[in-house]
Amino acid sequence: MFETIQDFIDSITAFEITIPMWLQIAIIVIVITALCVGGYFMQNFFDISYMRNGMSWFIFIAVLNLATILIIFIYYNQKTTTTIGPQGVKGKKGKMGKKGVSVTCSNCKNNLYIQATRKNNIICTLSTFTSDFKVISDNAKFFQNIIDNGTNIDYSSFVNGIILGQTDSSNSDSINKFKTLMTPSSIAYQLIQTINDSVTKASNKTYGTFRKPVGKLGNTSLGDTVYGGLEKFELNAFMVNGDIMYPSSHKKLVSFTSYDADTQVSDTYTIWRSIGQTITDNTGFKNSTETFNYFALGDICRIGTIEPELNITATIKETCLSPIPSSDLICVFIYVGALTFADETNNLDYTQSDTYLIQNKVANNIEMFSVWRTPLNTFITNCNNQSVIVNNSFIYNMYNNSYDALNEYGNISPEYKIKASKLLQSIHIPKIIIASIFCKHYDIEMRKEIVYYFNRYKTQVPEFKNINAVTASFGTLMTTITNTKKQYDDYNTNLILQANIELTGSKTIVYNESEERHLPSQLLKIYNSINDKLLTISILIENSNNLLDIVNIIFDSGIEARIAVDSDGIAEGGILLNEIQNIILVICKILMPPTQPAYMIKDECLGTFAIDKGREEIIREFTEQISIFNEFTDEIASDSKKYISVMPNIRQYETLMDSQIGQLCGHIDDYQTKIIDLNLEEFTSSRIKQLKLIYSQMNEYFTSLMGTV
């Protein structure tokens, strides 16, 4: 009943009628007259009523208000009926509004359809064994065995034996072996092996594997997938169809050789980047012409050097993509192959320059790159030939001008400087590698100084005339200066003694200071500075432990050091790099994500289902823990004698871990195999979180237990 009454009242109040102005004026006049007449005839009642004052004031105020309204209505009625104002100036035409945001993806002719697949074909497996590095590996193991046996290495003997050439029969074999570790190619190989052991998924035997996803007919790959040597599982790859386009071409990034353990031969492979097309159409807002770029979501790897067919990968329209931060990329491995260096230290003519800041030529051909996994399990590559060194700081060059590492002023933000420092600090470098880097670096730097000043004062010092400073060894030059200095000191001493002898006899001889012989002061200053530096190299080796320490030693200002590639860079306070500084910077650049942006497909552009980014992140974190676990087990298996004392503890904790996993996932058929293969379709996100926790606890136990060995 109440609802019916409410509907009736709402209907009455919702009724609208337009009342003419003349009728409104008439109604007000009638009401004013009625109030005045009514008040007059009821004045006797007011005289005897206690409400007299209140009623009188009510009538007065009501009449006053109504009279005011009446005057306004009469004035308004006169203005609207008799007065028409002049036409105003025409306003400016408004601009067309911005295109609205679509609730669903209206930019595409068709939606995108994603299909996950675990099927793939192996393209190639990159073995860490390379015949080019066999001698280096053997000599590095020679020194590592000495260290493992508890024998301390006297690095000062390396400094004297290598830089100054002071060797004897007792250490000549060690010095010769150590010299093979000092070449730029050897340093690059050893450093990258160490970095892979520290921060990537590479194993001792293989860097990793490139694989080509295989899906249903009609679906196209977003790019190849990559696995580290420690990753013994299968990941979901994604195929796509719908509003896609084939690339216009493939850009060659790098060619490399891969050793096949079965055939015992090396084959050549090439990594390619798909270049998307640019499309112009008139399907934009109000038929406006719009231009769209299509981007690839991953690189591909193929055998040989011939450009692959265009229809093997798909590119996606830019409006369907969103860039992802570089921190979401995972470095799977860093590859180093045959390096061809041109060490032209002995071929430089220092007399042709007015400065000893001469840039040595470095690697002519560098097979060195890092591969990074994206959230869609494709990979993008950071190649040395894709990142150019510029006149700027070390840290700026290290980040390859990455778009998300720069602040509003175009400099590397403090946050990313801290990240880089922590990353370099986390990479522990063996002492033997540090020694080879420092010895080679100081050999180059000190030789540049001494050769320049040796040539500069060659005409002033007769003892220098018969020595070719360009071809002579550093030790020969230093020995020549030492012997000459001693010869001059002896000569000057004899002058003083001769003057004293003559003075005590019958003759009086005045000592002539101009007859003294001295080396030029600038040459002597450099000579003394080099000797002081030679005494500190072995101390620097002992006090350095990680890659950040190396950067801080060979670059005066560390990661803030200014790098110069031309005269403009030198004018800005930069330094020209020698071959060791160059290779360190190149490796640090490759250690960073590539400049190529990585993308994720927007959820609103998917026609079937959106990618569960939260679940994908949980799986990524779980994959990290699995990789760490595999790294520990791989290390234990490769050196079982070392860890034999803690094996009972490890087996006991593994049994506990298996029990916990069984209680959590025992209802899933063959759950152990599915966890190892990362076939997690039947596992809920909450269970994957618990599995990650179990594996992380096991990894922490491995770390603490194996650290005691």
C-alpha positions in Angstrom: 0.0 0.0 0.0 2.8 2.4 1.0 4.5 1.7 -2.3 1.3 2.6 -4.2 1.0 5.9 -2.3 4.6 6.6 -3.0 4.2 6.0 -6.7 1.1 8.4 -6.7 3.1 11.1 -5.0 6.0 10.7 -7.3 3.7 10.9 -10.3 2.1 14.1 -9.0 5.5 15.8 -8.2 6.9 14.7 -11.5 4.1 16.4 -13.5 5.4 19.6 -15.1 3.3 22.5 -16.7 4.4 25.8 -18.2 2.5 28.8 -16.6 2.5 32.0 -18.7 4.1 35.2 -17.2 0.8 37.2 -17.2 -1.0 34.4 -15.3 1.8 34.3 -12.7 1.5 38.1 -12.2 -2.3 37.8 -11.8 -2.0 35.1 -9.2 0.5 37.2 -7.1 -1.9 40.2 -7.3 -4.8 38.1 -6.1 -2.8 36.7 -3.2 -1.6 40.1 -2.1 -5.2 41.5 -2.3 -6.5 38.5 -0.3 -3.9 38.9 2.4 -4.7 42.7 2.8 -8.5 42.2 2.7 -8.3 39.2 5.1 -6.1 41.1 7.5 -8.5 44.1 7.5 -11.7 42.1 8.3 -9.9 40.0 10.9 -8.4 42.9 12.9 -10.9 42.5 15.6 -9.9 38.9 16.1 -6.2 40.1 16.3 -7.1 42.6 19.1 -8.3 39.8 21.4 -5.8 37.2 20.3 -2.4 36.6 21.9 -1.1 36.0 18.4 -1.8 39.5 17.2 1.8 40.6 16.9 2.9 37.4 15.2 0.1 37.4 12.6 0.6 41.1 11.8 4.2 40.6 11.1 3.5 37.5 9.0 1.0 39.4 6.8 3.4 42.3 6.5 6.4 40.2 5.4 4.3 38.0 3.1 2.9 41.1 1.3 6.4 42.7 1.1 7.9 39.6 -0.5 5.1 39.1 -2.9 5.3 42.8 -3.9 9.0 42.4 -4.6 8.4 39.3 -6.8 5.6 41.2 -8.6 7.8 44.1 -9.4 10.5 41.7 -10.7 8.1 39.8 -12.8 6.5 43.0 -14.3 10.1 44.3 -15.2 11.2 40.9 -16.7 7.9 40.7 -18.7 8.6 44.2 -20.1 12.2 43.4 -21.1 11.4 40.1 -22.8 8.5 41.5 -24.8 9.7 44.9 -25.8 13.5 44.9 -25.7 15.8 42.7 -27.8 19.5 43.1 -27.4 22.0 43.3 -30.3 23.6 40.1 -31.6 26.9 39.2 -29.9 30.2 38.5 -31.7 30.6 35.0 -32.9 32.9 32.9 -30.7 35.9 30.9 -31.9 35.3 27.4 -33.2 36.2 24.8 -30.6 38.8 22.1 -31.2 37.9 18.5 -31.7 38.1 16.5 -28.4 40.7 13.8 -27.7 40.0 10.2 -28.7 38.3 8.4 -25.8 39.7 5.4 -24.1 38.1 2.2 -25.3 36.5 -0.2 -22.8 37.7 -3.0 -25.0 40.4 -2.9 -27.6 38.9 -1.0 -30.6 42.3 -0.3 -32.2 42.5 -3.8 -33.7 40.6 -5.3 -36.6 40.6 -8.5 -34.7 41.6 -9.5 -31.2 44.7 -11.3 -30.3 44.5 -14.9 -29.3 47.3 -16.4 -27.1 48.0 -20.1 -27.0 50.5 -21.5 -24.4 52.6 -24.4 -25.5 55.3 -26.6 -23.9 56.4 -28.2 -27.1 59.7 -27.0 -28.7 62.5 -28.0 -30.9 66.1 -27.5 -29.8 68.0 -25.2 -32.1 71.4 -25.4 -30.5 73.1 -26.0 -27.1 76.0 -23.7 -26.4 78.9 -25.7 -24.8 81.3 -23.9 -22.5 84.1 -25.9 -24.1 86.0 -24.1 -26.9 89.3 -25.3 -28.3 90.4 -21.6 -28.4 90.3 -21.5 -24.6 91.7 -24.9 -23.8 95.1 -23.6 -22.9 93.6 -20.8 -20.8 91.3 -23.3 -18.9 94.2 -25.6 -18.2 96.5 -22.8 -17.0 93.7 -21.3 -14.8 93.1 -24.7 -13.3 96.9 -25.0 -12.6 96.8 -21.9 -10.4 93.4 -22.8 -8.9 94.7 -26.2 -7.7 97.6 -24.4 -6.0 95.2 -22.1 -4.2 92.9 -25.1 -3.3 95.8 -26.9 -1.8 96.3 -24.0 0.6 99.5 -22.6 -1.0 99.7 -18.9 -1.0 100.8 -17.3 -4.3 103.4 -14.5 -4.1 101.8 -12.0 -6.5 104.8 -9.6 -6.1 106.9 -12.2 -8.0 104.3 -12.1 -10.8 104.7 -8.3 -10.9 108.4 -8.4 -11.1 108.5 -11.4 -13.4 105.9 -10.2 -15.9 106.1 -6.4 -15.9 109.9 -6.1 -15.3 110.9 -9.4 -16.8 112.8 -10.6 -13.7 112.4 -14.4 -13.8 114.5 -17.3 -12.8 114.4 -21.0 -13.3 112.3 -21.6 -10.2 109.3 -19.6 -11.4 109.7 -19.4 -15.1 107.0 -22.1 -15.8 104.5 -20.3 -13.6 105.3 -16.9 -15.2 104.8 -18.3 -18.7 101.5 -19.9 -17.7 100.4 -16.7 -16.1 101.2 -14.7 -19.2 98.6 -16.7 -21.1 96.0 -15.5 -18.7 96.8 -11.8 -19.2 95.6 -11.5 -22.8 92.4 -9.5 -23.3 90.6 -12.6 -24.8 91.7 -14.7 -21.8 90.5 -12.0 -19.3 87.2 -11.7 -21.1 86.7 -15.5 -21.1 87.6 -15.9 -17.4 85.5 -13.0 -16.3 82.4 -14.1 -18.1 82.8 -17.7 -16.7 82.9 -16.2 -13.3 79.9 -13.9 -13.9 77.9 -16.8 -15.2 78.7 -18.8 -12.0 77.6 -15.9 -9.9 74.5 -14.3 -11.4 73.2 -16.3 -14.4 71.7 -19.7 -15.2 74.7 -21.1 -17.0 76.3 -24.4 -15.8 79.9 -25.6 -15.9 79.3 -27.5 -19.1 76.8 -25.5 -21.1 75.8 -21.8 -21.3 72.3 -22.7 -22.3 69.9 -23.8 -25.0 68.0 -22.0 -27.7 64.6 -23.6 -28.6 61.9 -22.9 -31.1 58.3 -23.2 -29.8 55.9 -25.5 -31.7 52.1 -24.8 -31.6 48.9 -25.6 -33.5 48.6 -24.8 -37.1 47.6 -21.1 -37.7 49.5 -19.8 -34.7 52.8 -17.9 -35.0 55.6 -17.7 -32.5 56.4 -14.5 -30.6 60.1 -15.4 -30.6 62.3 -18.3 -29.6 62.8 -19.3 -26.0 66.1 -19.8 -24.1 67.1 -22.0 -21.2 70.2 -21.8 -19.0 72.4 -24.8 -18.5 71.1 -25.2 -14.9 67.4 -25.1 -16.0 66.3 -28.6 -16.5 62.6 -27.9 -16.9 60.1 -26.8 -19.6 58.6 -23.4 -19.7 55.4 -22.2 -21.3 56.0 -20.5 -24.6 53.3 -18.4 -26.3 52.0 -18.6 -29.8 49.6 -15.9 -31.2 47.1 -15.3 -34.0 44.6 -12.6 -34.8 45.6 -9.0 -35.5 49.3 -9.7 -36.1 51.7 -8.9 -38.9 54.8 -10.5 -40.2 58.0 -8.4 -39.9 59.4 -6.4 -42.8 62.9 -7.9 -42.3 65.2 -9.5 -39.8 68.2 -7.6 -38.4 71.4 -9.6 -37.8 72.6 -9.1 -34.2 75.5 -11.5 -33.8 76.9 -14.7 -35.2 78.6 -17.2 -33.0 80.0 -20.8 -33.0 78.6 -23.6 -31.0 80.5 -26.8 -30.3 78.5 -30.0 -30.7 79.7 -32.6 -28.2 78.2 -35.4 -30.3 79.7 -34.5 -33.7 82.8 -32.8 -32.1 82.5 -29.9 -34.6 81.5 -26.3 -34.3 78.6 -24.9 -36.2 77.8 -21.2 -36.9 74.5 -19.7 -35.7 73.1 -16.2 -35.9 70.7 -14.3 -33.6 68.2 -12.1 -35.5 65.8 -9.4 -34.4 62.5 -9.0 -36.3 61.8 -5.5 -37.6 58.1 -4.7 -37.5 56.2 -2.9 -40.3 54.7 0.6 -40.1 51.1 0.8 -41.3 49.1 3.9 -42.2 45.3 3.8 -42.5 42.3 6.1 -42.2 40.4 4.1 -39.6 41.2 6.6 -36.8 38.9 8.9 -34.9 36.5 10.5 -37.4 38.3 8.8 -40.3 41.6 10.5 -39.5 44.8 9.0 -40.8 46.9 7.2 -38.2 50.2 5.5 -38.3 50.9 2.3 -36.3 54.2 0.6 -35.7 54.4 -3.1 -35.1 57.0 -4.5 -32.7 58.6 -7.9 -32.1 58.4 -9.4 -28.6 61.6 -11.5 -28.9 64.6 -12.4 -30.9 65.2 -15.7 -32.8 68.2 -17.9 -33.3 68.9 -19.9 -36.5 71.7 -21.9 -37.9 73.9 -20.3 -40.5 74.1 -16.6 -41.5 71.3 -16.5 -44.1 68.3 -14.3 -43.1 65.4 -16.5 -42.1 61.9 -16.4 -43.6 59.6 -13.6 -42.5 56.6 -15.7 -41.6 58.2 -17.5 -38.6 57.6 -14.7 -36.1 54.7 -12.3 -35.4 54.8 -8.6 -34.6 52.2 -6.9 -32.6 50.7 -3.4 -33.0 52.2 -0.8 -30.6 48.7 0.1 -29.2 48.3 -3.4 -27.9 51.6 -3.4 -26.1 52.9 -1.9 -22.8 56.6 -1.6 -22.1 58.0 -3.5 -19.0 60.8 -2.3 -16.7 64.2 -3.8 -17.3 64.2 -5.1 -13.8 61.6 -7.7 -14.9 64.1 -9.2 -17.4 66.2 -12.3 -16.3 69.8 -12.7 -17.5 69.9 -16.4 -18.6 73.6 -16.5 -19.6 76.4 -14.5 -21.1 78.2 -16.1 -24.0 81.8 -15.6 -25.0 83.3 -17.3 -28.1 86.5 -16.8 -30.1 87.9 -13.3 -29.6 90.3 -11.8 -32.2 92.3 -9.0 -30.5 94.8 -6.8 -32.1 97.4 -6.0 -29.4 99.3 -3.1 -31.0 101.1 -1.9 -28.0 104.5 -2.5 -29.6 103.5 -1.0 -32.9 102.5 2.4 -31.7 104.9 5.3 -32.5 104.7 7.4 -29.3 106.9 10.1 -30.9 104.2 11.2 -33.3 102.0 12.5 -30.5 102.4 15.3 -28.0 100.7 13.2 -25.4 101.0 9.7 -24.2 97.1 9.3 -24.1 97.1 6.9 -27.0 94.1 4.6 -27.5 95.1 1.1 -28.2 93.0 -0.9 -30.6 91.1 -3.7 -29.0 89.0 -6.6 -30.2 88.3 -6.6 -33.9 85.7 -9.3 -33.6 83.9 -10.0 -30.4 81.6 -13.0 -30.0 80.2 -11.9 -26.7 76.5 -11.3 -25.8 74.0 -11.8 -23.1 70.4 -13.2 -23.5 67.5 -12.0 -21.3 64.2 -13.8 -20.7 61.0 -11.7 -20.9 57.8 -12.3 -18.9 56.4 -14.0 -22.1 59.4 -16.4 -22.0 60.9 -15.0 -25.2 64.4 -13.6 -25.2 66.1 -10.4 -26.2 69.8 -10.0 -26.8 72.4 -7.5 -25.6 75.2 -7.6 -28.1 78.5 -5.6 -27.9 78.0 -4.3 -31.4 74.6 -2.9 -30.5 75.9 -0.6 -27.7 78.5 2.1 -28.6 80.8 3.7 -26.0 80.2 7.5 -25.8 81.7 10.5 -24.1 80.2 10.1 -20.7 80.7 8.4 -17.4 81.4 4.7 -16.9 78.0 4.1 -15.3 76.2 5.9 -18.1 78.0 3.7 -20.7 77.4 0.6 -18.5 73.6 1.1 -18.7 73.7 1.5 -22.5 71.6 4.7 -22.2 68.7 2.5 -21.0 65.4 4.4 -21.1 64.3 3.5 -17.5 67.7 4.2 -15.9 67.8 7.9 -16.7 66.3 10.7 -14.6 64.7 13.9 -16.0 68.1 15.4 -16.7 69.3 12.6 -18.9 71.7 11.2 -16.2 71.7 7.8 -14.5 69.4 8.1 -11.5 70.9 7.4 -8.0 68.7 4.4 -7.6 70.2 2.7 -10.6 73.7 3.7 -9.6 73.1 1.8 -6.3 71.8 -1.2 -8.2 74.8 -1.3 -10.5 77.2 -1.0 -7.5 75.5 -3.8 -5.7 75.5 -6.0 -8.8 79.2 -5.5 -9.4 79.9 -6.1 -5.7 78.1 -9.4 -5.7 80.3 -10.9 -8.4 83.3 -12.4 -6.5 86.4 -12.6 -8.7 89.2 -15.2 -8.1 92.5 -13.6 -7.1 94.3 -15.1 -10.1 92.0 -13.3 -12.5 92.4 -10.0 -10.5 96.1 -10.4 -10.7 96.1 -10.9 -14.5 93.9 -7.8 -14.9 96.0 -5.6 -12.8 99.3 -6.8 -14.2 98.1 -6.2 -17.8 96.5 -2.9 -17.0 99.5 -1.4 -15.2 101.9 -2.9 -17.8 100.0 -1.0 -20.5 99.6 2.3 -18.5 103.2 2.4 -17.2 104.7 1.4 -20.5 102.8 4.3 -22.2 104.3 6.8 -19.8 107.8 5.5 -19.8 108.0 5.1 -23.6 106.8 8.6 -24.2 109.3 10.2 -21.9 112.1 7.9 -23.0 111.6 9.1 -26.6 111.1 12.7 -25.5 114.5 12.9 -23.8 116.4 10.5 -26.1 118.5 13.3 -27.5 119.4 14.6 -24.1 120.6 11.2 -22.6 123.3 9.6 -24.7 122.7 6.2 -23.1 119.2 6.1 -24.7 120.3 6.6 -28.3 120.9 3.0 -29.1 117.6 1.7 -27.7 114.4 1.4 -29.7 111.8 2.3 -27.1 108.9 1.0 -29.3 110.2 -2.6 -29.6 112.1 -2.8 -26.3 110.3 -4.4 -23.3 109.1 -2.4 -20.4 111.7 -4.2 -18.2 114.5 -3.2 -20.5 113.5 0.4 -20.5 113.2 0.5 -16.7 116.6 -1.3 -16.3 118.2 1.2 -18.7 116.9 4.1 -16.7 118.0 2.4 -13.4 121.5 1.7 -14.8 121.9 5.2 -16.2 120.7 6.8 -13.0 123.2 4.7 -11.0 126.0 5.6 -13.5 125.2 9.3 -13.2 125.1 9.1 -9.4 128.5 7.3 -9.4 129.9 9.9 -11.8 128.7 12.8 -9.6 130.1 11.1 -6.5 133.5 10.8 -8.2 133.4 14.5 -9.1 132.9 15.3 -5.4 135.6 12.9 -4.3 138.1 14.2 -7.0 137.5 17.8 -5.8 138.1 16.8 -2.2 141.4 15.0 -3.1 142.8 17.9 -5.0 141.7 20.3 -2.2 143.9 18.4 0.3 146.9 18.5 -2.0 148.9 21.3 -3.3 146.3 22.3 -5.9 143.0 24.0 -5.1 140.2 23.0 -7.5 136.8 24.7 -7.3 134.0 22.2 -7.7 132.0 22.8 -10.9 128.4 21.8 -10.4 127.7 22.2 -14.1 129.8 19.1 -14.8 127.3 16.8 -13.0 125.1 14.4 -15.0 121.4 14.1 -14.2 118.4 12.5 -15.8 115.7 15.0 -16.8 113.5 15.8 -13.8 110.2 14.9 -15.5 111.6 11.5 -16.6 112.9 10.9 -13.1 109.6 11.8 -11.6 107.7 9.3 -13.8 110.4 6.7 -13.1 110.0 7.1 -9.3 106.2 7.1 -9.6 106.3 3.8 -11.5 108.5 2.2 -9.0 106.1 3.3 -6.2 103.2 1.8 -8.2 105.0 -1.5 -8.7 105.3 -1.9 -5.0 101.6 -1.4 -4.4 100.2 -3.8 -7.2 100.5 -6.9 -5.1 98.8 -5.2 -2.2 95.9 -4.0 -4.5 95.5 -7.7 -5.7 95.3 -8.9 -2.1 92.7 -6.3 -1.1 90.5 -6.7 -4.1 87.7 -9.3 -4.1 84.9 -8.4 -6.6 84.2 -6.8 -9.9 83.4 -3.4 -8.2 86.9 -3.4 -6.6 88.4 -4.0 -10.1 86.5 -1.0 -11.6 87.5 1.2 -8.7 91.2 0.4 -9.2 91.6 0.6 -13.0 89.3 3.7 -13.2 90.4 6.5 -10.9 86.8 7.6 -10.1 85.2 4.1 -10.2 81.8 4.0 -11.9 81.8 7.8 -12.0 84.9 8.0 -14.1 84.6 10.0 -17.4 85.2 8.0 -20.6 86.5 9.7 -23.7 86.3 8.4 -27.3 87.6 11.6 -29.0 89.2 15.0 -28.4 85.9 16.4 -27.2 85.7 13.7 -24.5 89.3 14.5 -23.4 88.3 18.2 -23.1 85.5 17.2 -20.8 87.9 15.4 -18.5 87.5 11.9 -19.9 90.2 9.3 -20.4 90.9 7.2 -23.5 90.6 3.5 -22.7 93.3 1.0 -22.9 92.4 -2.5 -24.0 91.9 -3.8 -20.4 89.7 -0.9 -19.4 87.8 -1.3 -22.6 87.1 -5.0 -22.1 86.0 -4.4 -18.5 83.6 -1.7 -19.6 82.2 -3.9 -22.5 81.6 -6.8 -20.1 79.8 -4.5 -17.6 77.7 -3.2 -20.5 76.8 -6.8 -21.5 76.0 -7.5 -17.9 73.1 -4.9 -18.1 69.8 -5.4 -19.9 69.7 -4.5 -23.6 68.6 -1.1 -24.9 65.8 -2.8 -26.9 62.6 -2.3 -24.9 60.7 -5.4 -23.8 56.9 -5.5 -24.1 53.9 -7.2 -22.6 50.5 -7.6 -24.4 47.7 -5.6 -22.8 45.0 -7.7 -21.2 42.2 -5.8 -23.0 43.6 -6.8 -26.4 43.4 -10.5 -25.7 40.3 -12.1 -27.2 40.1 -15.2 -25.1 41.7 -14.7 -21.7 44.1 -12.3 -20.0 47.5 -13.4 -18.9 47.5 -13.9 -15.1 50.4 -11.6 -14.4 50.3 -12.3 -10.7 50.6 -16.1 -11.3 53.3 -15.6 -13.9 55.3 -13.6 -11.3 54.9 -16.3 -8.7 56.1 -18.9 -11.3 59.0 -16.7 -12.1 60.1 -16.5 -8.5 59.7 -20.2 -8.1 61.8 -20.7 -11.2 64.5 -18.7 -9.6 64.5 -20.9 -6.5 64.5 -24.1 -8.7 67.6 -22.7 -10.6 69.4 -22.0 -7.4 68.6 -25.5 -6.1 69.9 -27.0 -9.4 73.1 -24.9 -9.1 73.8 -26.3 -5.7 73.1 -29.9 -6.7 75.3 -29.4 -9.8 78.1 -28.1 -7.7 77.8 -31.0 -5.2 77.8 -33.5 -8.1 80.9 -32.0 -9.8 83.0 -32.0 -6.6 81.6 -34.8 -4.4 84.8 -35.3 -2.5 84.7 -31.7 -1.2 81.2 -32.1 0.2 81.4 -35.7 1.4 81.5 -34.6 5.0 78.1 -32.8 4.9 76.3 -35.2 2.6 74.4 -36.9 5.5 73.0 -33.6 6.5 72.0 -32.7 3.0 70.3 -36.1 2.4 68.4 -35.7 5.7 67.2 -32.2 4.8 66.2 -33.3 1.3 64.1 -36.1 2.8 62.3 -33.5 5.0 61.8 -31.3 1.9 60.3 -34.3 0.0 58.0 -34.9 2.9 56.7 -31.3 2.9 56.2 -31.3 -0.8 54.3 -34.6 -0.6 51.9 -33.2 2.0 51.3 -30.2 -0.1 50.9 -31.7 -3.5 50.5 -35.5 -2.9 47.0 -35.4 -4.5 48.4 -34.5 -7.9 49.5 -37.4 -10.1 53.2 -37.6 -10.7 53.7 -34.3 -8.9 57.5 -34.7 -8.5 58.1 -34.9 -12.2 55.7 -32.1 -12.9 57.5 -29.9 -10.4 60.9 -30.7 -11.9 59.6 -30.0 -15.4 57.7 -26.9 -14.1 54.5 -28.3 -15.5 52.4 -26.3 -13.1 48.9 -26.3 -14.7 47.4 -28.4 -12.0 49.0 -26.4 -9.2 47.2 -23.4 -7.7 49.0 -20.2 -7.2 48.9 -20.6 -3.4 50.6 -24.1 -3.7 53.3 -22.6 -6.0 53.9 -20.0 -3.3 54.4 -22.8 -0.7 56.7 -24.7 -3.0 58.8 -21.6 -3.5 59.0 -21.2 0.3 60.1 -24.9 0.7 62.8 -24.6 -2.0 64.1 -21.2 -0.7 64.5 -22.7 2.8 66.4 -25.6 1.3 68.6 -23.2 -0.6 69.3 -21.2 2.5 70.3 -24.5 4.2 72.6 -25.3 1.3 74.3 -21.9 1.6 75.0 -22.1 5.3 76.0 -25.8 5.2 78.3 -25.7 2.2 79.9 -22.5 3.5 81.4 -24.5 6.4 83.3 -26.8 4.0 
